[in-house]
Amino acid sequence: MSAIEEIEKTVLALPVEQRVLLAESLLSSLPPMSEAWSEAEELAEVERREREIESGKVQPLPEAEFWRRVETGRQR
């Protein structure tokens, strides 16, 4: 088990109130979005993904399938 997985297991065992405080602390430690991801970078990423979908390189997922995969991934 990786260090991140061990931390996640420990954190998920905490009461909700403590997880909320930890999440707020972690989020506040991140740089503002404007520093982490510029508008030009966001637009370039959207355009790249759009080209991949239009070319058939990737297939979009229906929302229900996306959430099913998210939940399945959490249960590892």
C-alpha positions, 0 to 999 in steps of 0.5 A, a space after each residue: 500500500 502506498 503512503 497516499 493510500 495509507 493516509 487516505 485510509 486513515 483520513 476516511 476513518 475520521 469523523 466527518 467534521 474532522 475530514 471537513 477541517 482537513 479538506 479545508 486546510 488542504 484546499 487552502 494550501 493550494 495556489 490560487 487557480 489563476 496561478 495553477 492554470 491560466 485561462 489560455 491553458 484551460 482553453 488549450 486543454 478544452 480544444 485538445 479534448 474536443 479534437 480527441 472526441 471529434 477524431 474518435 480517439 476517445 469516447 465521452 462517457 455518459 454522466 452516470 457511467 462517469 460517476 459509477 467509475 468514480 465510485 468503483 475507483 474509491 472502493 479499491 
